[in-house]
Amino acid sequence: MVNCPLCDAAVDVDEEELDQGDEFTCDECGAALSVTSTDPIEVGPHSDAEEEDEDEDDETEDADEEAEDEEEDEESSDWK
């Protein structure tokens, strides 16, 4: 059992079955929560910002790869 970080209500979850990143809802206040650490078990409010950060990282990697490809193209055209 863990406590909701927002309303401090006890949330009935099986701590042994939780993995980092697992999501669940507080029955008392309805807050979306996620596991932030498994040793010890810690939970925090789930935010879509985490998912947006992952999406932004993917977009940044794609842009970096495109820039590298363009540099390679420029270098090979200078060589000819």
Biopython code that builds the backbone (N, CA, C, O; Angstrom):
import numpy as np
from Bio.PDB.StructureBuilder import StructureBuilder

atoms = [
    (1, "MET", "N", (0.845, -1.178, 0.000)),
    (1, "MET", "CA", (0.000, 0.000, 0.000)),
    (1, "MET", "C", (0.889, 1.239, 0.000)),
    (1, "MET", "O", (1.870, 1.313, 0.741)),
    (2, "VAL", "N", (0.535, 2.211, -0.840)),
    (2, "VAL", "CA", (1.266, 3.476, -0.919)),
    (2, "VAL", "C", (0.291, 4.615, -0.644)),
    (2, "VAL", "O", (-0.925, 4.443, -0.716)),
    (3, "ASN", "N", (0.841, 5.767, -0.331)),
    (3, "ASN", "CA", (-0.002, 6.940, -0.094)),
    (3, "ASN", "C", (0.062, 7.880, -1.294)),
    (3, "ASN", "O", (1.115, 8.075, -1.901)),
    (4, "CYS", "N", (-1.077, 8.446, -1.612)),
    (4, "CYS", "CA", (-1.166, 9.424, -2.688)),
    (4, "CYS", "C", (-0.386, 10.674, -2.279)),
    (4, "CYS", "O", (-0.612, 11.200, -1.189)),
    (5, "PRO", "N", (0.515, 11.158, -3.114)),
    (5, "PRO", "CA", (1.282, 12.349, -2.751)),
    (5, "PRO", "C", (0.445, 13.629, -2.760)),
    (5, "PRO", "O", (0.884, 14.658, -2.247)),
    (6, "LEU", "N", (-0.747, 13.572, -3.335)),
    (6, "LEU", "CA", (-1.587, 14.765, -3.404)),
    (6, "LEU", "C", (-2.569, 14.866, -2.247)),
    (6, "LEU", "O", (-2.731, 15.934, -1.657)),
    (7, "CYS", "N", (-3.235, 13.741, -1.915)),
    (7, "CYS", "CA", (-4.248, 13.798, -0.853)),
    (7, "CYS", "C", (-3.876, 12.947, 0.357)),
    (7, "CYS", "O", (-4.600, 12.940, 1.352)),
    (8, "ASP", "N", (-2.763, 12.235, 0.282)),
    (8, "ASP", "CA", (-2.237, 11.388, 1.350)),
    (8, "ASP", "C", (-3.121, 10.189, 1.675)),
    (8, "ASP", "O", (-2.939, 9.554, 2.714)),
    (9, "ALA", "N", (-4.073, 9.871, 0.806)),
    (9, "ALA", "CA", (-4.926, 8.695, 1.015)),
    (9, "ALA", "C", (-4.124, 7.435, 0.708)),
    (9, "ALA", "O", (-3.233, 7.450, -0.141)),
    (10, "ALA", "N", (-4.439, 6.366, 1.391)),
    (10, "ALA", "CA", (-3.804, 5.079, 1.125)),
    (10, "ALA", "C", (-4.379, 4.522, -0.178)),
    (10, "ALA", "O", (-5.594, 4.450, -0.358)),
    (11, "VAL", "N", (-3.487, 4.134, -1.070)),
    (11, "VAL", "CA", (-3.893, 3.565, -2.355)),
    (11, "VAL", "C", (-3.561, 2.077, -2.318)),
    (11, "VAL", "O", (-2.416, 1.690, -2.087)),
    (12, "ASP", "N", (-4.575, 1.254, -2.548)),
    (12, "ASP", "CA", (-4.405, -0.191, -2.450)),
    (12, "ASP", "C", (-3.805, -0.735, -3.750)),
    (12, "ASP", "O", (-4.522, -0.995, -4.716)),
    (13, "VAL", "N", (-2.475, -0.902, -3.756)),
    (13, "VAL", "CA", (-1.770, -1.502, -4.883)),
    (13, "VAL", "C", (-0.796, -2.541, -4.331)),
    (13, "VAL", "O", (-0.338, -2.424, -3.195)),
    (14, "ASP", "N", (-0.488, -3.537, -5.121)),
    (14, "ASP", "CA", (0.458, -4.561, -4.720)),
    (14, "ASP", "C", (1.865, -4.050, -5.030)),
    (14, "ASP", "O", (2.291, -4.049, -6.185)),
    (15, "GLU", "N", (2.578, -3.619, -3.998)),
    (15, "GLU", "CA", (3.894, -3.006, -4.178)),
    (15, "GLU", "C", (4.874, -3.928, -4.886)),
    (15, "GLU", "O", (5.748, -3.458, -5.614)),
    (16, "GLU", "N", (4.740, -5.228, -4.682)),
    (16, "GLU", "CA", (5.664, -6.177, -5.297)),
    (16, "GLU", "C", (5.456, -6.289, -6.809)),
    (16, "GLU", "O", (6.354, -6.721, -7.531)),
    (17, "GLU", "N", (4.281, -5.902, -7.281)),
    (17, "GLU", "CA", (3.961, -5.993, -8.702)),
    (17, "GLU", "C", (4.259, -4.704, -9.453)),
    (17, "GLU", "O", (4.159, -4.675, -10.680)),
    (18, "LEU", "N", (4.625, -3.633, -8.745)),
    (18, "LEU", "CA", (4.848, -2.339, -9.386)),
    (18, "LEU", "C", (6.240, -2.248, -10.001)),
    (18, "LEU", "O", (7.222, -2.713, -9.421)),
    (19, "ASP", "N", (6.306, -1.650, -11.170)),
    (19, "ASP", "CA", (7.567, -1.349, -11.835)),
    (19, "ASP", "C", (7.643, 0.147, -12.071)),
    (19, "ASP", "O", (6.616, 0.822, -12.132)),
    (20, "GLN", "N", (8.851, 0.667, -12.204)),
    (20, "GLN", "CA", (9.015, 2.089, -12.450)),
    (20, "GLN", "C", (8.279, 2.467, -13.737)),
    (20, "GLN", "O", (8.412, 1.802, -14.764)),
    (21, "GLY", "N", (7.507, 3.542, -13.658)),
    (21, "GLY", "CA", (6.733, 4.012, -14.801)),
    (21, "GLY", "C", (5.305, 3.507, -14.824)),
    (21, "GLY", "O", (4.493, 4.009, -15.602)),
    (22, "ASP", "N", (4.968, 2.512, -13.984)),
    (22, "ASP", "CA", (3.587, 2.034, -13.930)),
    (22, "ASP", "C", (2.667, 3.172, -13.516)),
    (22, "ASP", "O", (3.037, 4.027, -12.712)),
    (23, "GLU", "N", (1.470, 3.170, -14.075)),
    (23, "GLU", "CA", (0.497, 4.223, -13.787)),
    (23, "GLU", "C", (-0.733, 3.634, -13.119)),
    (23, "GLU", "O", (-1.129, 2.503, -13.401)),
    (24, "PHE", "N", (-1.328, 4.415, -12.232)),
    (24, "PHE", "CA", (-2.576, 4.028, -11.591)),
    (24, "PHE", "C", (-3.263, 5.292, -11.104)),
    (24, "PHE", "O", (-2.700, 6.384, -11.179)),
    (25, "THR", "N", (-4.486, 5.138, -10.602)),
    (25, "THR", "CA", (-5.287, 6.283, -10.178)),
    (25, "THR", "C", (-5.582, 6.191, -8.698)),
    (25, "THR", "O", (-5.862, 5.111, -8.179)),
    (26, "CYS", "N", (-5.519, 7.332, -8.012)),
    (26, "CYS", "CA", (-5.887, 7.399, -6.601)),
    (26, "CYS", "C", (-7.408, 7.293, -6.517)),
    (26, "CYS", "O", (-8.131, 8.062, -7.150)),
    (27, "ASP", "N", (-7.880, 6.333, -5.729)),
    (27, "ASP", "CA", (-9.322, 6.132, -5.587)),
    (27, "ASP", "C", (-9.987, 7.299, -4.861)),
    (27, "ASP", "O", (-11.169, 7.569, -5.074)),
    (28, "GLU", "N", (-9.245, 7.983, -4.017)),
    (28, "GLU", "CA", (-9.808, 9.058, -3.198)),
    (28, "GLU", "C", (-9.962, 10.364, -3.986)),
    (28, "GLU", "O", (-11.050, 10.938, -4.027)),
    (29, "CYS", "N", (-8.883, 10.828, -4.605)),
    (29, "CYS", "CA", (-8.938, 12.138, -5.282)),
    (29, "CYS", "C", (-8.949, 12.033, -6.801)),
    (29, "CYS", "O", (-9.160, 13.034, -7.485)),
    (30, "GLY", "N", (-8.722, 10.827, -7.343)),
    (30, "GLY", "CA", (-8.776, 10.634, -8.787)),
    (30, "GLY", "C", (-7.518, 11.050, -9.525)),
    (30, "GLY", "O", (-7.505, 11.093, -10.755)),
    (31, "ALA", "N", (-6.463, 11.356, -8.788)),
    (31, "ALA", "CA", (-5.220, 11.800, -9.424)),
    (31, "ALA", "C", (-4.555, 10.654, -10.181)),
    (31, "ALA", "O", (-4.535, 9.512, -9.719)),
    (32, "ALA", "N", (-4.015, 10.981, -11.348)),
    (32, "ALA", "CA", (-3.229, 10.007, -12.106)),
    (32, "ALA", "C", (-1.837, 9.979, -11.488)),
    (32, "ALA", "O", (-1.173, 11.011, -11.389)),
    (33, "LEU", "N", (-1.398, 8.795, -11.074)),
    (33, "LEU", "CA", (-0.115, 8.644, -10.399)),
    (33, "LEU", "C", (0.775, 7.692, -11.184)),
    (33, "LEU", "O", (0.287, 6.859, -11.948)),
    (34, "SER", "N", (2.073, 7.820, -10.992)),
    (34, "SER", "CA", (2.992, 6.872, -11.601)),
    (34, "SER", "C", (4.112, 6.562, -10.627)),
    (34, "SER", "O", (4.449, 7.376, -9.767)),
    (35, "VAL", "N", (4.679, 5.383, -10.770)),
    (35, "VAL", "CA", (5.773, 4.938, -9.908)),
    (35, "VAL", "C", (7.050, 5.623, -10.375)),
    (35, "VAL", "O", (7.437, 5.492, -11.537)),
    (36, "THR", "N", (7.704, 6.350, -9.481)),
    (36, "THR", "CA", (8.943, 7.045, -9.819)),
    (36, "THR", "C", (10.169, 6.289, -9.358)),
    (36, "THR", "O", (11.265, 6.513, -9.871)),
    (37, "SER", "N", (10.001, 5.384, -8.385)),
    (37, "SER", "CA", (11.107, 4.583, -7.875)),
    (37, "SER", "C", (10.544, 3.305, -7.286)),
    (37, "SER", "O", (9.450, 3.298, -6.722)),
    (38, "THR", "N", (11.306, 2.215, -7.420)),
    (38, "THR", "CA", (10.828, 0.947, -6.876)),
    (38, "THR", "C", (11.577, 0.512, -5.626)),
    (38, "THR", "O", (11.147, -0.426, -4.955)),
    (39, "ASP", "N", (12.682, 1.166, -5.293)),
    (39, "ASP", "CA", (13.448, 0.765, -4.107)),
    (39, "ASP", "C", (13.969, 1.991, -3.390)),
    (39, "ASP", "O", (15.084, 2.428, -3.673)),
    (40, "PRO", "N", (13.226, 2.550, -2.496)),
    (40, "PRO", "CA", (11.886, 2.168, -2.018)),
    (40, "PRO", "C", (10.817, 2.629, -2.997)),
    (40, "PRO", "O", (11.077, 3.437, -3.888)),
    (41, "ILE", "N", (9.609, 2.102, -2.817)),
    (41, "ILE", "CA", (8.484, 2.487, -3.677)),
    (41, "ILE", "C", (8.169, 3.955, -3.444)),
    (41, "ILE", "O", (7.911, 4.384, -2.320)),
    (42, "GLU", "N", (8.195, 4.718, -4.537)),
    (42, "GLU", "CA", (7.813, 6.128, -4.498)),
    (42, "GLU", "C", (6.894, 6.395, -5.672)),
    (42, "GLU", "O", (7.116, 5.911, -6.782)),
    (43, "VAL", "N", (5.851, 7.180, -5.405)),
    (43, "VAL", "CA", (4.922, 7.543, -6.474)),
    (43, "VAL", "C", (4.816, 9.054, -6.544)),
    (43, "VAL", "O", (5.052, 9.757, -5.561)),
    (44, "GLY", "N", (4.462, 9.535, -7.709)),
    (44, "GLY", "CA", (4.271, 10.960, -7.912)),
    (44, "GLY", "C", (3.148, 11.166, -8.904)),
    (44, "GLY", "O", (2.677, 10.216, -9.529)),
    (45, "PRO", "N", (2.725, 12.394, -9.045)),
    (45, "PRO", "CA", (1.671, 12.678, -10.021)),
    (45, "PRO", "C", (2.165, 12.329, -11.422)),
    (45, "PRO", "O", (3.290, 12.663, -11.794)),
    (46, "HIS", "N", (1.324, 11.663, -12.187)),
    (46, "HIS", "CA", (1.681, 11.348, -13.568)),
    (46, "HIS", "C", (1.397, 12.569, -14.411)),
    (46, "HIS", "O", (0.332, 13.178, -14.310)),
    (47, "SER", "N", (2.347, 12.915, -15.231)),
    (47, "SER", "CA", (2.114, 14.048, -16.121)),
    (47, "SER", "C", (2.431, 13.626, -17.535)),
    (47, "SER", "O", (3.299, 12.782, -17.763)),
    (48, "ASP", "N", (1.732, 14.209, -18.480)),
    (48, "ASP", "CA", (1.998, 13.936, -19.884)),
    (48, "ASP", "C", (3.306, 14.587, -20.309)),
    (48, "ASP", "O", (3.800, 14.330, -21.406)),
    (49, "ALA", "N", (3.869, 15.429, -19.446)),
    (49, "ALA", "CA", (5.135, 16.082, -19.771)),
    (49, "ALA", "C", (6.231, 15.051, -19.973)),
    (49, "ALA", "O", (7.105, 15.234, -20.821)),
    (50, "GLU", "N", (6.193, 13.960, -19.198)),
    (50, "GLU", "CA", (7.199, 12.914, -19.370)),
    (50, "GLU", "C", (7.117, 12.335, -20.773)),
    (50, "GLU", "O", (8.139, 12.137, -21.429)),
    (51, "GLU", "N", (5.891, 12.062, -21.235)),
    (51, "GLU", "CA", (5.723, 11.516, -22.570)),
    (51, "GLU", "C", (6.109, 12.543, -23.617)),
    (51, "GLU", "O", (6.712, 12.190, -24.630)),
    (52, "GLU", "N", (5.770, 13.824, -23.389)),
    (52, "GLU", "CA", (6.140, 14.870, -24.325)),
    (52, "GLU", "C", (7.649, 15.010, -24.405)),
    (52, "GLU", "O", (8.190, 15.226, -25.490)),
    (53, "ASP", "N", (8.348, 14.890, -23.259)),
    (53, "ASP", "CA", (9.803, 14.958, -23.262)),
    (53, "ASP", "C", (10.382, 13.855, -24.122)),
    (53, "ASP", "O", (11.322, 14.090, -24.881)),
    (54, "GLU", "N", (9.832, 12.647, -24.018)),
    (54, "GLU", "CA", (10.318, 11.538, -24.826)),
    (54, "GLU", "C", (10.089, 11.826, -26.305)),
    (54, "GLU", "O", (10.959, 11.553, -27.132)),
    (55, "ASP", "N", (8.910, 12.384, -26.647)),
    (55, "ASP", "CA", (8.618, 12.710, -28.036)),
    (55, "ASP", "C", (9.584, 13.777, -28.538)),
    (55, "ASP", "O", (10.080, 13.685, -29.662)),
    (56, "GLU", "N", (9.856, 14.793, -27.712)),
    (56, "GLU", "CA", (10.772, 15.848, -28.102)),
    (56, "GLU", "C", (12.170, 15.303, -28.307)),
    (56, "GLU", "O", (12.865, 15.726, -29.230)),
    (57, "ASP", "N", (12.599, 14.366, -27.461)),
    (57, "ASP", "CA", (13.914, 13.758, -27.625)),
    (57, "ASP", "C", (13.991, 13.042, -28.966)),
    (57, "ASP", "O", (15.000, 13.146, -29.664)),
    (58, "ASP", "N", (12.937, 12.314, -29.337)),
    (58, "ASP", "CA", (12.913, 11.610, -30.613)),
    (58, "ASP", "C", (13.005, 12.602, -31.766)),
    (58, "ASP", "O", (13.735, 12.370, -32.730)),
    (59, "GLU", "N", (12.264, 13.712, -31.671)),
    (59, "GLU", "CA", (12.288, 14.715, -32.725)),
    (59, "GLU", "C", (13.665, 15.353, -32.830)),
    (59, "GLU", "O", (14.137, 15.612, -33.937)),
    (60, "THR", "N", (14.315, 15.611, -31.704)),
    (60, "THR", "CA", (15.640, 16.207, -31.700)),
    (60, "THR", "C", (16.641, 15.270, -32.357)),
    (60, "THR", "O", (17.487, 15.706, -33.138)),
    (61, "GLU", "N", (16.546, 13.977, -32.040)),
    (61, "GLU", "CA", (17.446, 13.003, -32.648)),
    (61, "GLU", "C", (17.242, 12.968, -34.156)),
    (61, "GLU", "O", (18.216, 12.905, -34.907)),
    (62, "ASP", "N", (15.993, 13.008, -34.613)),
    (62, "ASP", "CA", (15.714, 12.996, -36.044)),
    (62, "ASP", "C", (16.307, 14.232, -36.716)),
    (62, "ASP", "O", (16.901, 14.131, -37.790)),
    (63, "ALA", "N", (16.149, 15.388, -36.091)),
    (63, "ALA", "CA", (16.687, 16.632, -36.655)),
    (63, "ALA", "C", (18.211, 16.576, -36.700)),
    (63, "ALA", "O", (18.814, 17.025, -37.675)),
    (64, "ASP", "N", (18.837, 16.035, -35.666)),
    (64, "ASP", "CA", (20.295, 15.907, -35.649)),
    (64, "ASP", "C", (20.778, 15.005, -36.771)),
    (64, "ASP", "O", (21.771, 15.308, -37.431)),
    (65, "GLU", "N", (20.079, 13.898, -36.989)),
    (65, "GLU", "CA", (20.458, 12.972, -38.053)),
    (65, "GLU", "C", (20.326, 13.639, -39.417)),
    (65, "GLU", "O", (21.180, 13.456, -40.285)),
    (66, "GLU", "N", (19.258, 14.413, -39.610)),
    (66, "GLU", "CA", (19.074, 15.107, -40.875)),
    (66, "GLU", "C", (20.184, 16.124, -41.103)),
    (66, "GLU", "O", (20.689, 16.246, -42.219)),
    (67, "ALA", "N", (20.569, 16.855, -40.059)),
    (67, "ALA", "CA", (21.638, 17.847, -40.179)),
    (67, "ALA", "C", (22.958, 17.163, -40.530)),
    (67, "ALA", "O", (23.720, 17.674, -41.350)),
    (68, "GLU", "N", (23.232, 16.015, -39.917)),
    (68, "GLU", "CA", (24.457, 15.271, -40.225)),
    (68, "GLU", "C", (24.445, 14.804, -41.673)),
    (68, "GLU", "O", (25.465, 14.874, -42.358)),
    (69, "ASP", "N", (23.295, 14.329, -42.141)),
    (69, "ASP", "CA", (23.183, 13.877, -43.531)),
    (69, "ASP", "C", (23.442, 15.032, -44.490)),
    (69, "ASP", "O", (24.122, 14.857, -45.501)),
    (70, "GLU", "N", (22.903, 16.212, -44.182)),
    (70, "GLU", "CA", (23.113, 17.379, -45.033)),
    (70, "GLU", "C", (24.585, 17.773, -45.060)),
    (70, "GLU", "O", (25.111, 18.125, -46.116)),
    (71, "GLU", "N", (25.261, 17.717, -43.904)),
    (71, "GLU", "CA", (26.680, 18.035, -43.850)),
    (71, "GLU", "C", (27.481, 17.065, -44.708)),
    (71, "GLU", "O", (28.392, 17.475, -45.428)),
    (72, "GLU", "N", (27.147, 15.789, -44.634)),
    (72, "GLU", "CA", (27.843, 14.784, -45.430)),
    (72, "GLU", "C", (27.625, 15.047, -46.913)),
    (72, "GLU", "O", (28.552, 14.915, -47.712)),
    (73, "ASP", "N", (26.397, 15.421, -47.287)),
    (73, "ASP", "CA", (26.107, 15.714, -48.683)),
    (73, "ASP", "C", (26.935, 16.901, -49.156)),
    (73, "ASP", "O", (27.487, 16.874, -50.256)),
    (74, "GLU", "N", (27.027, 17.946, -48.329)),
    (74, "GLU", "CA", (27.815, 19.127, -48.683)),
    (74, "GLU", "C", (29.281, 18.785, -48.833)),
    (74, "GLU", "O", (29.939, 19.251, -49.763)),
    (75, "GLU", "N", (29.798, 17.972, -47.924)),
    (75, "GLU", "CA", (31.203, 17.594, -47.979)),
    (75, "GLU", "C", (31.490, 16.785, -49.229)),
    (75, "GLU", "O", (32.528, 16.987, -49.860)),
    (76, "SER", "N", (30.607, 15.882, -49.604)),
    (76, "SER", "CA", (30.869, 15.064, -50.781)),
    (76, "SER", "C", (30.715, 15.889, -52.053)),
    (76, "SER", "O", (31.384, 15.599, -53.044)),
    (77, "SER", "N", (29.858, 16.909, -52.060)),
    (77, "SER", "CA", (29.749, 17.749, -53.247)),
    (77, "SER", "C", (30.966, 18.676, -53.362)),
    (77, "SER", "O", (31.354, 19.035, -54.473)),
    (78, "ASP", "N", (31.572, 19.069, -52.239)),
    (78, "ASP", "CA", (32.791, 19.873, -52.276)),
    (78, "ASP", "C", (33.959, 19.055, -52.789)),
    (78, "ASP", "O", (34.865, 19.604, -53.415)),
    (79, "TRP", "N", (33.958, 17.782, -52.544)),
    (79, "TRP", "CA", (35.062, 16.906, -52.904)),
    (79, "TRP", "C", (35.118, 16.699, -54.412)),
    (79, "TRP", "O", (36.199, 16.551, -54.981)),
    (80, "LYS", "N", (33.967, 16.689, -55.052)),
    (80, "LYS", "CA", (33.906, 16.395, -56.502)),
    (80, "LYS", "C", (34.509, 17.466, -57.280)),
    (80, "LYS", "O", (34.547, 17.392, -58.508)),
]
sb = StructureBuilder()
sb.init_structure("model")
sb.init_model(0)
sb.init_chain("A")
sb.init_seg("    ")
for serial, (resi, resn, name, xyz) in enumerate(atoms, 1):
    if name == "N":
        sb.init_residue(resn, " ", resi, " ")
    sb.init_atom(name, np.array(xyz, "f"), 0.0, 1.0, " ", f" {name:<3s}", serial, name[0])
structure = sb.get_structure()
